Amino acid sequence: MLKKFFLAISSLFFTVGYAQVKTGIDVLEELDFSPLEGKRVGLVTNPTGVDCQLRSTVDVLFASKKVQLKCLFAPEHGVRGNLYAGQLVKNTTDETTGLPVYSIHGSSRKPTAAMLQNIDALVYDIQDIGCRSYTFISSLGLCMEAAAEQGKEVIVLDRPNPLGGLKVEGCGVKPGFFSFVSQFDIPYIYGLTVGELATYLNSNRPVEKRCRLTVIKMEGWKRTMTFDQTGLPWVPTSPQIPSDETALFYPTTGIFGELSAVNIGVGYTLPFRVFAAKWINAEKYAAAMNALQLPGVVFRSISFKPYFSVGSGEMMHGVQIYITDYERVRLTELQFYLVQEIHRLWPDKDVFALGNPKSFSMFDNVCGTNQIRNKFGKRFLVSDILTLWREGEDAFKEKSKSYWLY
């Protein structure tokens, strides 16, 4: 009986929204779906689109008598999350609802006129992780572009930026390096919610390319909040982002992870939280990294054997990253210091030479320029690229304030 009582209490807290923050879908439900009433709706979502009771936004909208949900649009990983990273998504039918599912991560990454012809509005509900290279915001931008061309409305159900709303890092995208992992000329960490980003992108396009945009705002979210402070449950945004804490580490190693020269924890239990190789002396490496006294971070030596990915089945040695002061740490720059110290301690180990040359273009696209690789690869000194990497950050911070919703 006592166990049942505590389970009932826990369920009550969760059901009524004990979290400090209400996401866009929860606010939409409280509005009795009035912003969607009378509109034929297409929904862009994935498993992260859930309400406070962890019910899929697909199922919530489909069950509502106020909503005419006509079709679904599948980004990377698919609407129900049953596809792996990079795997092409095909047009299909959703088994639960029987609705048609149109792929926007296959032969076409932008909804076609035919896909949009039977709807009035595209609703977007996906949890992002606040980094330019994460493809869901690219899908959002292309959906907005298609909606503008076809005269459709876009309705964004807003969600928290896990990195908070104040951290901005990294240069914009240079001509020639726009891609699906760098779709927009924004910093690598952009410090906006997905609703704010949509507003920013829409306002900074030519008038004829702007869509009719509505953002269903959150309630209770503050810019200083990282995801753990929202009280919301975390749904993995992709297979290697199993927790909200992982989202904080994605920008610390993910860029150099593109080279596959070292193991960054993908394939082990600490994705994006380590930097390791079989030839590294872990104790020596940790001492070198801590000697730099980088603000807001410390490093611990670690040895482990990955289950898959780089170094699968071999013993890897390196460092684990611990964030001690989130406000002070420069997340994206940690990996450059990690490579700098590798080159200083083991000068014969060039991570660019050790990596797959075919991955250079992806590395450059993620960085938004090839200048980072070209300059850094000459002497492996972070000081050589800091000005370039931080270019435009302050200007973006000021400009983006005009689009803050919170």
SULSUL-V113034 format. One record per residue. N is the residue number from 0. RES is the residue in one small letter. SS is DSSP state (helix for helix, strand for strand, loop for the rest). PHI is phi in whole degrees, -180 to 180 (999 if undefined). Layout:
n=N res=RES ss=SS phi=PHI
n=N res=RES ss=SS phi=PHI
This chain:
n=0 res=m ss=loop phi=999
n=1 res=l ss=helix phi=-62
n=2 res=k ss=helix phi=-62
n=3 res=k ss=helix phi=-64
n=4 res=f ss=helix phi=-63
n=5 res=f ss=helix phi=-66
n=6 res=l ss=helix phi=-63
n=7 res=a ss=helix phi=-66
n=8 res=i ss=helix phi=-63
n=9 res=s ss=helix phi=-60
n=10 res=s ss=helix phi=-63
n=11 res=l ss=helix phi=-63
n=12 res=f ss=helix phi=-57
n=13 res=f ss=helix phi=-70
n=14 res=t ss=helix phi=-67
n=15 res=v ss=loop phi=-84
n=16 res=g ss=loop phi=84
n=17 res=y ss=loop phi=-63
n=18 res=a ss=loop phi=-60
n=19 res=q ss=loop phi=-69
n=20 res=v ss=loop phi=-114
n=21 res=k ss=strand phi=-106
n=22 res=t ss=loop phi=-79
n=23 res=g ss=helix phi=-58
n=24 res=i ss=helix phi=-67
n=25 res=d ss=helix phi=-68
n=26 res=v ss=helix phi=-65
n=27 res=l ss=helix phi=-60
n=28 res=e ss=helix phi=-63
n=29 res=e ss=helix phi=-64
n=30 res=l ss=loop phi=-82
n=31 res=d ss=loop phi=55
n=32 res=f ss=loop phi=62
n=33 res=s ss=helix phi=-57
n=34 res=p ss=helix phi=-64
n=35 res=l ss=helix phi=-104
n=36 res=e ss=loop phi=-62
n=37 res=g ss=loop phi=80
n=38 res=k ss=loop phi=-112
n=39 res=r ss=strand phi=-83
n=40 res=v ss=strand phi=-115
n=41 res=g ss=strand phi=-112
n=42 res=l ss=strand phi=-117
n=43 res=v ss=strand phi=-101
n=44 res=t ss=strand phi=-159
n=45 res=n ss=loop phi=-153
n=46 res=p ss=loop phi=-59
n=47 res=t ss=loop phi=-76
n=48 res=g ss=loop phi=-78
n=49 res=v ss=strand phi=-136
n=50 res=d ss=loop phi=-91
n=51 res=c ss=loop phi=-69
n=52 res=q ss=loop phi=-102
n=53 res=l ss=loop phi=64
n=54 res=r ss=loop phi=-86
n=55 res=s ss=strand phi=-60
n=56 res=t ss=helix phi=-58
n=57 res=v ss=helix phi=-56
n=58 res=d ss=helix phi=-71
n=59 res=v ss=helix phi=-64
n=60 res=l ss=helix phi=-69
n=61 res=f ss=helix phi=-65
n=62 res=a ss=helix phi=-80
n=63 res=s ss=loop phi=-78
n=64 res=k ss=loop phi=-75
n=65 res=k ss=loop phi=-87
n=66 res=v ss=loop phi=-115
n=67 res=q ss=strand phi=-100
n=68 res=l ss=strand phi=-80
n=69 res=k ss=strand phi=-102
n=70 res=c ss=strand phi=-162
n=71 res=l ss=strand phi=-122
n=72 res=f ss=strand phi=-123
n=73 res=a ss=strand phi=-104
n=74 res=p ss=loop phi=-84
n=75 res=e ss=loop phi=-54
n=76 res=h ss=loop phi=80
n=77 res=g ss=loop phi=87
n=78 res=v ss=loop phi=-61
n=79 res=r ss=loop phi=-99
n=80 res=g ss=loop phi=75
n=81 res=n ss=loop phi=-101
n=82 res=l ss=loop phi=-126
n=83 res=y ss=loop phi=-85
n=84 res=a ss=loop phi=-57
n=85 res=g ss=loop phi=82
n=86 res=q ss=loop phi=-68
n=87 res=l ss=loop phi=-69
n=88 res=v ss=loop phi=-100
n=89 res=k ss=loop phi=-109
n=90 res=n ss=loop phi=-63
n=91 res=t ss=strand phi=-155
n=92 res=t ss=strand phi=-124
n=93 res=d ss=loop phi=-72
n=94 res=e ss=loop phi=-65
n=95 res=t ss=loop phi=-75
n=96 res=t ss=loop phi=-104
n=97 res=g ss=loop phi=79
n=98 res=l ss=loop phi=-78
n=99 res=p ss=strand phi=-68
n=100 res=v ss=strand phi=-116
n=101 res=y ss=strand phi=-100
n=102 res=s ss=strand phi=-78
n=103 res=i ss=loop phi=-122
n=104 res=h ss=loop phi=-145
n=105 res=g ss=loop phi=-146
n=106 res=s ss=loop phi=-64
n=107 res=s ss=loop phi=-127
n=108 res=r ss=loop phi=-107
n=109 res=k ss=loop phi=-129
n=110 res=p ss=loop phi=-55
n=111 res=t ss=loop phi=-86
n=112 res=a ss=helix phi=-58
n=113 res=a ss=helix phi=-65
n=114 res=m ss=helix phi=-67
n=115 res=l ss=helix phi=-97
n=116 res=q ss=loop phi=-64
n=117 res=n ss=loop phi=-103
n=118 res=i ss=loop phi=-128
n=119 res=d ss=loop phi=-106
n=120 res=a ss=strand phi=-145
n=121 res=l ss=strand phi=-101
n=122 res=v ss=strand phi=-101
n=123 res=y ss=strand phi=-117
n=124 res=d ss=strand phi=-142
n=125 res=i ss=loop phi=-141
n=126 res=q ss=loop phi=-79
n=127 res=d ss=loop phi=-98
n=128 res=i ss=loop phi=-122
n=129 res=g ss=loop phi=81
n=130 res=c ss=strand phi=-119
n=131 res=r ss=loop phi=-59
n=132 res=s ss=loop phi=-80
n=133 res=y ss=loop phi=-77
n=134 res=t ss=loop phi=-74
n=135 res=f ss=helix phi=-65
n=136 res=i ss=helix phi=-71
n=137 res=s ss=helix phi=-66
n=138 res=s ss=helix phi=-62
n=139 res=l ss=helix phi=-58
n=140 res=g ss=helix phi=-61
n=141 res=l ss=helix phi=-71
n=142 res=c ss=helix phi=-65
n=143 res=m ss=helix phi=-64
n=144 res=e ss=helix phi=-63
n=145 res=a ss=helix phi=-65
n=146 res=a ss=helix phi=-63
n=147 res=a ss=helix phi=-63
n=148 res=e ss=helix phi=-66
n=149 res=q ss=helix phi=-103
n=150 res=g ss=loop phi=70
n=151 res=k ss=loop phi=-105
n=152 res=e ss=strand phi=-87
n=153 res=v ss=strand phi=-117
n=154 res=i ss=strand phi=-120
n=155 res=v ss=strand phi=-98
n=156 res=l ss=strand phi=-88
n=157 res=d ss=loop phi=-73
n=158 res=r ss=loop phi=-140
n=159 res=p ss=loop phi=-66
n=160 res=n ss=loop phi=-83
n=161 res=p ss=loop phi=-59
n=162 res=l ss=loop phi=-87
n=163 res=g ss=loop phi=87
n=164 res=g ss=loop phi=-111
n=165 res=l ss=loop phi=-123
n=166 res=k ss=loop phi=-87
n=167 res=v ss=loop phi=-131
n=168 res=e ss=strand phi=-145
n=169 res=g ss=loop phi=98
n=170 res=c ss=loop phi=-76
n=171 res=g ss=loop phi=-77
n=172 res=v ss=loop phi=-104
n=173 res=k ss=loop phi=-86
n=174 res=p ss=loop phi=-54
n=175 res=g ss=loop phi=95
n=176 res=f ss=loop phi=-125
n=177 res=f ss=loop phi=-76
n=178 res=s ss=strand phi=-160
n=179 res=f ss=loop phi=-68
n=180 res=v ss=loop phi=-101
n=181 res=s ss=strand phi=-152
n=182 res=q ss=loop phi=-74
n=183 res=f ss=loop phi=-128
n=184 res=d ss=loop phi=-83
n=185 res=i ss=loop phi=-133
n=186 res=p ss=loop phi=-61
n=187 res=y ss=loop phi=-60
n=188 res=i ss=strand phi=-106
n=189 res=y ss=loop phi=-111
n=190 res=g ss=loop phi=64
n=191 res=l ss=loop phi=-128
n=192 res=t ss=loop phi=-72
n=193 res=v ss=helix phi=-65
n=194 res=g ss=helix phi=-68
n=195 res=e ss=helix phi=-67
n=196 res=l ss=helix phi=-62
n=197 res=a ss=helix phi=-60
n=198 res=t ss=helix phi=-64
n=199 res=y ss=helix phi=-61
n=200 res=l ss=helix phi=-64
n=201 res=n ss=helix phi=-65
n=202 res=s ss=helix phi=-73
n=203 res=n ss=loop phi=-101
n=204 res=r ss=loop phi=-104
n=205 res=p ss=loop phi=-55
n=206 res=v ss=helix phi=-53
n=207 res=e ss=helix phi=-70
n=208 res=k ss=helix phi=-106
n=209 res=r ss=loop phi=-88
n=210 res=c ss=loop phi=-95
n=211 res=r ss=strand phi=-78
n=212 res=l ss=strand phi=-116
n=213 res=t ss=strand phi=-127
n=214 res=v ss=strand phi=-112
n=215 res=i ss=strand phi=-86
n=216 res=k ss=loop phi=-70
n=217 res=m ss=loop phi=-76
n=218 res=e ss=strand phi=-122
n=219 res=g ss=loop phi=94
n=220 res=w ss=loop phi=-83
n=221 res=k ss=loop phi=-123
n=222 res=r ss=loop phi=-63
n=223 res=t ss=loop phi=-78
n=224 res=m ss=loop phi=-80
n=225 res=t ss=loop phi=-90
n=226 res=f ss=helix phi=-62
n=227 res=d ss=helix phi=-64
n=228 res=q ss=helix phi=-90
n=229 res=t ss=loop phi=-83
n=230 res=g ss=loop phi=79
n=231 res=l ss=loop phi=-83
n=232 res=p ss=loop phi=-75
n=233 res=w ss=loop phi=-95
n=234 res=v ss=loop phi=-107
n=235 res=p ss=loop phi=-50
n=236 res=t ss=loop phi=-80
n=237 res=s ss=loop phi=-165
n=238 res=p ss=loop phi=-56
n=239 res=q ss=loop phi=-98
n=240 res=i ss=loop phi=-121
n=241 res=p ss=loop phi=-75
n=242 res=s ss=loop phi=-141
n=243 res=d ss=helix phi=-64
n=244 res=e ss=helix phi=-65
n=245 res=t ss=helix phi=-60
n=246 res=a ss=helix phi=-60
n=247 res=l ss=helix phi=-69
n=248 res=f ss=helix phi=-92
n=249 res=y ss=helix phi=-50
n=250 res=p ss=helix phi=-76
n=251 res=t ss=helix phi=-82
n=252 res=t ss=helix phi=-137
n=253 res=g ss=helix phi=-62
n=254 res=i ss=helix phi=-67
n=255 res=f ss=helix phi=-73
n=256 res=g ss=helix phi=-61
n=257 res=e ss=loop phi=-62
n=258 res=l ss=loop phi=-81
n=259 res=s ss=loop phi=57
n=260 res=a ss=loop phi=-90
n=261 res=v ss=loop phi=-133
n=262 res=n ss=strand phi=-90
n=263 res=i ss=loop phi=-108
n=264 res=g ss=loop phi=100
n=265 res=v ss=strand phi=-68
n=266 res=g ss=loop phi=99
n=267 res=y ss=loop phi=-128
n=268 res=t ss=strand phi=-87
n=269 res=l ss=loop phi=-127
n=270 res=p ss=loop phi=-56
n=271 res=f ss=loop phi=71
n=272 res=r ss=loop phi=-107
n=273 res=v ss=strand phi=-133
n=274 res=f ss=strand phi=-142
n=275 res=a ss=strand phi=-151
n=276 res=a ss=strand phi=-153
n=277 res=k ss=loop phi=-70
n=278 res=w ss=loop phi=-97
n=279 res=i ss=loop phi=-85
n=280 res=n ss=loop phi=-89
n=281 res=a ss=helix phi=-61
n=282 res=e ss=helix phi=-64
n=283 res=k ss=helix phi=-64
n=284 res=y ss=helix phi=-67
n=285 res=a ss=helix phi=-62
n=286 res=a ss=helix phi=-63
n=287 res=a ss=helix phi=-65
n=288 res=m ss=helix phi=-67
n=289 res=n ss=helix phi=-69
n=290 res=a ss=helix phi=-66
n=291 res=l ss=loop phi=-69
n=292 res=q ss=loop phi=53
n=293 res=l ss=loop phi=-67
n=294 res=p ss=loop phi=-66
n=295 res=g ss=loop phi=78
n=296 res=v ss=strand phi=-153
n=297 res=v ss=strand phi=-134
n=298 res=f ss=strand phi=-128
n=299 res=r ss=strand phi=-124
n=300 res=s ss=strand phi=-68
n=301 res=i ss=strand phi=-151
n=302 res=s ss=strand phi=-131
n=303 res=f ss=strand phi=-161
n=304 res=k ss=strand phi=-121
n=305 res=p ss=loop phi=-64
n=306 res=y ss=loop phi=-82
n=307 res=f ss=loop phi=-158
n=308 res=s ss=loop phi=72
n=309 res=v ss=loop phi=-58
n=310 res=g ss=loop phi=75
n=311 res=s ss=loop phi=-52
n=312 res=g ss=loop phi=80
n=313 res=e ss=loop phi=-110
n=314 res=m ss=strand phi=-77
n=315 res=m ss=strand phi=-104
n=316 res=h ss=strand phi=-130
n=317 res=g ss=strand phi=179
n=318 res=v ss=strand phi=-129
n=319 res=q ss=strand phi=-105
n=320 res=i ss=strand phi=-95
n=321 res=y ss=strand phi=-125
n=322 res=i ss=strand phi=-86
n=323 res=t ss=loop phi=-108
n=324 res=d ss=loop phi=-146
n=325 res=y ss=loop phi=-64
n=326 res=e ss=loop phi=-65
n=327 res=r ss=loop phi=-93
n=328 res=v ss=loop phi=-69
n=329 res=r ss=loop phi=-101
n=330 res=l ss=loop phi=-58
n=331 res=t ss=loop phi=-67
n=332 res=e ss=loop phi=-81
n=333 res=l ss=helix phi=-58
n=334 res=q ss=helix phi=-65
n=335 res=f ss=helix phi=-69
n=336 res=y ss=helix phi=-68
n=337 res=l ss=helix phi=-61
n=338 res=v ss=helix phi=-75
n=339 res=q ss=helix phi=-56
n=340 res=e ss=helix phi=-72
n=341 res=i ss=helix phi=-60
n=342 res=h ss=helix phi=-67
n=343 res=r ss=helix phi=-69
n=344 res=l ss=helix phi=-81
n=345 res=w ss=loop phi=-131
n=346 res=p ss=loop phi=-60
n=347 res=d ss=loop phi=-83
n=348 res=k ss=loop phi=-103
n=349 res=d ss=loop phi=-95
n=350 res=v ss=helix phi=-64
n=351 res=f ss=helix phi=-72
n=352 res=a ss=helix phi=-70
n=353 res=l ss=helix phi=-74
n=354 res=g ss=loop phi=-80
n=355 res=n ss=loop phi=-80
n=356 res=p ss=helix phi=-55
n=357 res=k ss=helix phi=-68
n=358 res=s ss=helix phi=-87
n=359 res=f ss=helix phi=-59
n=360 res=s ss=helix phi=-65
n=361 res=m ss=helix phi=-67
n=362 res=f ss=helix phi=-57
n=363 res=d ss=helix phi=-65
n=364 res=n ss=helix phi=-65
n=365 res=v ss=helix phi=-64
n=366 res=c ss=helix phi=-70
n=367 res=g ss=loop phi=88
n=368 res=t ss=loop phi=-172
n=369 res=n ss=loop phi=-93
n=370 res=q ss=helix phi=-67
n=371 res=i ss=helix phi=-62
n=372 res=r ss=helix phi=-65
n=373 res=n ss=helix phi=-65
n=374 res=k ss=helix phi=-74
n=375 res=f ss=helix phi=-67
n=376 res=g ss=helix phi=-70
n=377 res=k ss=helix phi=-79
n=378 res=r ss=helix phi=-128
n=379 res=f ss=loop phi=55
n=380 res=l ss=loop phi=-115
n=381 res=v ss=helix phi=-61
n=382 res=s ss=helix phi=-59
n=383 res=d ss=helix phi=-72
n=384 res=i ss=loop phi=-121
n=385 res=l ss=helix phi=-58
n=386 res=t ss=helix phi=-62
n=387 res=l ss=helix phi=-66
n=388 res=w ss=helix phi=-65
n=389 res=r ss=loop phi=-92
n=390 res=e ss=loop phi=-59
n=391 res=g ss=loop phi=87
n=392 res=e ss=helix phi=-61
n=393 res=d ss=helix phi=-64
n=394 res=a ss=helix phi=-63
n=395 res=f ss=helix phi=-67
n=396 res=k ss=helix phi=-56
n=397 res=e ss=helix phi=-69
n=398 res=k ss=helix phi=-65
n=399 res=s ss=helix phi=-72
n=400 res=k ss=helix phi=-59
n=401 res=s ss=helix phi=-66
n=402 res=y ss=helix phi=-112
n=403 res=w ss=loop phi=-67
n=404 res=l ss=loop phi=-105
n=405 res=y ss=loop phi=-137
